[in-house]
Amino acid sequence: MGFFKKKSNTKINSTSSQTMKTSSTNELKTNLQENIQRIKDSLGESSDIIIREIRIGKEGTIKAGIIYTDGLTDTASLQNFILETLMLDIKGTELQKKRSPEQNLISVLKDFAMTVGEIKELTNFEVLFTGLLSGDTIILIDGYAQGLIISNKQWVERGVTEPMAQSVVRGPREGFSENLRVNTALVRRKLKDPNLWMESKVIGRYTKTNIAMMYINGIANDEIVKEVRLRLDGIDIDGILESGNIEELIQDAPYSPFPTIYNTERPDIVAAALLEGRIAILVDGTPFVLIAPALFIQFFQSSEDYYQRADIASLIRLLRFFAFTIALLAPAMFIAITTFQYTMLPPALLINLAAQREGVPFPAFIEAIIMEVTFEILREAGVRMPRNIGAAMSIVGAFVIGTAAVEAGLVSAAMVIVVSITAISSFVSPTYDIAIAVRMLRFGFMALAATFGFYGITIGLFALLLHLCSLRSFGVPYMSPLAPFNVSDQKDTFIRLPRWKMFTRPRLISQQNIVRQQDSSSAKPEPSKNQEYEGV
């Protein structure tokens, strides 16, 4: 026992000494040339890393180094507010006079000389490389084991444009961009409240991607905020390139076809979600923002539902649920009817279908599989093709192939109609993620229908409902407010009640400050009873 104990202590001491050695080698040196050489060796003499040695002040008595990344740094501000200030505007003797006994030259430059916005001090190479490769400018002074990080990032980026994936007829036309600060500003612009809190994180050992978690303090559930923070802090990966990478690492059910995290590129949807108590996760480099927790009903709600009148918004939402059912079950029901339950059809229609299928060599299931796979190929080809010809190619391809297949006797005309209606119905969903789940589940229901008929479809529906009811999104039941059933939250489920009746937030998401407006009856719009009009 003593031998193992001694060996263990030796290992701990060795690890501790190695950590201290690594920490000491990571610190900046007092010699400017040693620091510059370390930067060159670490970055492999990269041509886009600009290193310039200058002398500060008109007397030129102080040696300094300016390091920045070409293409990521604002060279105009570097020239006008950094180089010109250091080399021409300030004097070395004046800096020495302003310096107090306990203050070094780095602090004097930061407090008195530099005219730029955000300035931070650095003492190690890890912080230096992160800032340098993010577009900041680094200033090192000879004789000091410290430096300055000046924030003057600038690079070519896409501006705020109309969202491509979630377009609306009525509503804002602005969408998120790939710049994290632009995206947070778009959210701040809509929610001008000090309780809108933002926590910043850096994830990715190599990419060091900036992540922002936003929520409204006092509305968001503290337990959900804590859970989201815990899952983000637990990510240890080499790189994050898109918000989809974050979604895969923190979602609740990785093997479920249904998404448990919502994503959007519209600031108004993010603002509305924050007002309901949800948490937004913004990732630098992508216009898609994650929203958690996400519910099944949420994927059938569009931002336009809340900009239109309640009656037409409710009708369109019911239409989405009907289209979801068609996209999921239409081919399976056609297979079940034509294979097993053909007596359910009227005699005239049954005779017509039998005449169409007389020359078709395949059973209904194989026929449906051929048409569905063909349409999926055409859909993917249309997405990957250039935008100008992609839509035309997919439409013409579907029409030509469908007509030729019917004339060749490979498929029946009724099957082409069913597959076409199914494909069109899958496009009705306002969210692409739920349409992907339908595309995958459709083939499973087709196999059940070909094997057991309507009994197989019923078994599949029961299994699907059990799976949906078992899902959670950051602790919130996925099927709420349907399961568990909540009466007060039915005002925005299958139909949308008028705004003056939606006076509470979702109960299971926000359990504090749940009141949107104090009295729904007083908010009801109606003409004043005291109004009198001349001539009436």
GIBELUR-V154251 format. One record per residue. N is the residue number from 1. RES is the residue in one letter. NEAR is the number of other C-alpha atoms within 8 Angstrom. Layout:
{{N	RES	NEAR} {N	RES	NEAR}}
This chain:
{{1	M	4} {2	G	5} {3	F	6} {4	F	7} {5	K	8} {6	K	8} {7	K	8} {8	S	8} {9	N	8} {10	T	8} {11	K	8} {12	I	8} {13	N	8} {14	S	8} {15	T	8} {16	S	8} {17	S	8} {18	Q	8} {19	T	8} {20	M	8} {21	K	8} {22	T	8} {23	S	8} {24	S	7} {25	T	6} {26	N	9} {27	E	10} {28	L	10} {29	K	10} {30	T	10} {31	N	10} {32	L	13} {33	Q	6} {34	E	8} {35	N	11} {36	I	10} {37	Q	8} {38	R	8} {39	I	8} {40	K	10} {41	D	8} {42	S	6} {43	L	7} {44	G	6} {45	E	7} {46	S	7} {47	S	5} {48	D	7} {49	I	10} {50	I	10} {51	I	9} {52	R	7} {53	E	8} {54	I	9} {55	R	10} {56	I	16} {57	G	14} {58	K	10} {59	E	7} {60	G	10} {61	T	8} {62	I	10} {63	K	11} {64	A	13} {65	G	14} {66	I	13} {67	I	12} {68	Y	13} {69	T	14} {70	D	8} {71	G	9} {72	L	12} {73	T	15} {74	D	11} {75	T	6} {76	A	6} {77	S	9} {78	L	12} {79	Q	9} {80	N	9} {81	F	11} {82	I	12} {83	L	9} {84	E	10} {85	T	13} {86	L	11} {87	M	13} {88	L	10} {89	D	9} {90	I	13} {91	K	11} {92	G	13} {93	T	6} {94	E	8} {95	L	12} {96	Q	8} {97	K	7} {98	K	7} {99	R	10} {100	S	7} {101	P	5} {102	E	4} {103	Q	8} {104	N	9} {105	L	9} {106	I	12} {107	S	8} {108	V	13} {109	L	10} {110	K	10} {111	D	7} {112	F	6} {113	A	10} {114	M	10} {115	T	7} {116	V	8} {117	G	6} {118	E	6} {119	I	10} {120	K	7} {121	E	9} {122	L	10} {123	T	10} {124	N	10} {125	F	9} {126	E	7} {127	V	9} {128	L	11} {129	F	8} {130	T	9} {131	G	12} {132	L	13} {133	L	9} {134	S	8} {135	G	15} {136	D	16} {137	T	16} {138	I	15} {139	I	12} {140	L	12} {141	I	13} {142	D	10} {143	G	7} {144	Y	11} {145	A	10} {146	Q	14} {147	G	13} {148	L	13} {149	I	14} {150	I	13} {151	S	10} {152	N	11} {153	K	10} {154	Q	9} {155	W	8} {156	V	4} {157	E	6} {158	R	6} {159	G	5} {160	V	8} {161	T	9} {162	E	8} {163	P	12} {164	M	5} {165	A	6} {166	Q	10} {167	S	7} {168	V	7} {169	V	5} {170	R	7} {171	G	8} {172	P	5} {173	R	7} {174	E	10} {175	G	12} {176	F	15} {177	S	14} {178	E	11} {179	N	11} {180	L	13} {181	R	6} {182	V	9} {183	N	14} {184	T	9} {185	A	8} {186	L	10} {187	V	12} {188	R	9} {189	R	7} {190	K	8} {191	L	8} {192	K	7} {193	D	5} {194	P	5} {195	N	7} {196	L	12} {197	W	9} {198	M	8} {199	E	7} {200	S	8} {201	K	7} {202	V	8} {203	I	14} {204	G	12} {205	R	9} {206	Y	6} {207	T	10} {208	K	11} {209	T	12} {210	N	11} {211	I	12} {212	A	12} {213	M	11} {214	M	13} {215	Y	14} {216	I	12} {217	N	8} {218	G	8} {219	I	13} {220	A	18} {221	N	12} {222	D	6} {223	E	6} {224	I	10} {225	V	11} {226	K	8} {227	E	9} {228	V	10} {229	R	8} {230	L	8} {231	R	9} {232	L	8} {233	D	6} {234	G	6} {235	I	8} {236	D	7} {237	I	8} {238	D	8} {239	G	11} {240	I	13} {241	L	9} {242	E	10} {243	S	13} {244	G	6} {245	N	9} {246	I	9} {247	E	10} {248	E	8} {249	L	7} {250	I	9} {251	Q	10} {252	D	9} {253	A	8} {254	P	6} {255	Y	4} {256	S	6} {257	P	8} {258	F	7} {259	P	8} {260	T	14} {261	I	12} {262	Y	11} {263	N	8} {264	T	11} {265	E	12} {266	R	11} {267	P	12} {268	D	10} {269	I	9} {270	V	13} {271	A	11} {272	A	8} {273	A	12} {274	L	14} {275	L	9} {276	E	12} {277	G	14} {278	R	14} {279	I	14} {280	A	14} {281	I	11} {282	L	15} {283	V	14} {284	D	11} {285	G	10} {286	T	12} {287	P	11} {288	F	11} {289	V	14} {290	L	13} {291	I	15} {292	A	12} {293	P	13} {294	A	11} {295	L	12} {296	F	9} {297	I	9} {298	Q	7} {299	F	12} {300	F	12} {301	Q	9} {302	S	8} {303	S	10} {304	E	11} {305	D	13} {306	Y	9} {307	Y	8} {308	Q	9} {309	R	9} {310	A	12} {311	D	7} {312	I	8} {313	A	14} {314	S	13} {315	L	9} {316	I	8} {317	R	13} {318	L	10} {319	L	8} {320	R	11} {321	F	9} {322	F	8} {323	A	12} {324	F	13} {325	T	9} {326	I	11} {327	A	15} {328	L	13} {329	L	11} {330	A	11} {331	P	13} {332	A	15} {333	M	13} {334	F	9} {335	I	15} {336	A	15} {337	I	14} {338	T	9} {339	T	10} {340	F	7} {341	Q	10} {342	Y	10} {343	T	6} {344	M	6} {345	L	8} {346	P	7} {347	P	6} {348	A	6} {349	L	8} {350	L	10} {351	I	8} {352	N	8} {353	L	9} {354	A	8} {355	A	7} {356	Q	11} {357	R	9} {358	E	6} {359	G	6} {360	V	11} {361	P	6} {362	F	9} {363	P	7} {364	A	9} {365	F	11} {366	I	8} {367	E	12} {368	A	12} {369	I	9} {370	I	8} {371	M	11} {372	E	9} {373	V	8} {374	T	8} {375	F	9} {376	E	8} {377	I	8} {378	L	11} {379	R	9} {380	E	8} {381	A	10} {382	G	12} {383	V	10} {384	R	7} {385	M	8} {386	P	7} {387	R	7} {388	N	6} {389	I	9} {390	G	13} {391	A	10} {392	A	8} {393	M	9} {394	S	12} {395	I	8} {396	V	8} {397	G	9} {398	A	10} {399	F	8} {400	V	8} {401	I	8} {402	G	9} {403	T	8} {404	A	8} {405	A	10} {406	V	11} {407	E	7} {408	A	7} {409	G	10} {410	L	11} {411	V	13} {412	S	11} {413	A	8} {414	A	8} {415	M	11} {416	V	11} {417	I	8} {418	V	11} {419	V	12} {420	S	8} {421	I	10} {422	T	13} {423	A	9} {424	I	8} {425	S	12} {426	S	13} {427	F	8} {428	V	9} {429	S	14} {430	P	10} {431	T	9} {432	Y	8} {433	D	8} {434	I	11} {435	A	11} {436	I	9} {437	A	10} {438	V	12} {439	R	11} {440	M	9} {441	L	10} {442	R	13} {443	F	9} {444	G	8} {445	F	14} {446	M	14} {447	A	10} {448	L	13} {449	A	16} {450	A	12} {451	T	7} {452	F	10} {453	G	16} {454	F	11} {455	Y	8} {456	G	12} {457	I	14} {458	T	8} {459	I	8} {460	G	10} {461	L	8} {462	F	8} {463	A	8} {464	L	8} {465	L	8} {466	L	8} {467	H	8} {468	L	9} {469	C	10} {470	S	8} {471	L	11} {472	R	11} {473	S	15} {474	F	10} {475	G	6} {476	V	10} {477	P	13} {478	Y	14} {479	M	13} {480	S	14} {481	P	11} {482	L	7} {483	A	9} {484	P	8} {485	F	7} {486	N	10} {487	V	6} {488	S	5} {489	D	11} {490	Q	10} {491	K	10} {492	D	9} {493	T	9} {494	F	8} {495	I	12} {496	R	12} {497	L	10} {498	P	8} {499	R	7} {500	W	10} {501	K	10} {502	M	12} {503	F	12} {504	T	9} {505	R	12} {506	P	9} {507	R	9} {508	L	7} {509	I	12} {510	S	15} {511	Q	10} {512	Q	8} {513	N	7} {514	I	11} {515	V	8} {516	R	8} {517	Q	7} {518	Q	6} {519	D	7} {520	S	11} {521	S	7} {522	S	5} {523	A	7} {524	K	8} {525	P	5} {526	E	4} {527	P	5} {528	S	5} {529	K	4} {530	N	4} {531	Q	6} {532	E	4} {533	Y	5} {534	E	4} {535	G	3} {536	V	3}}
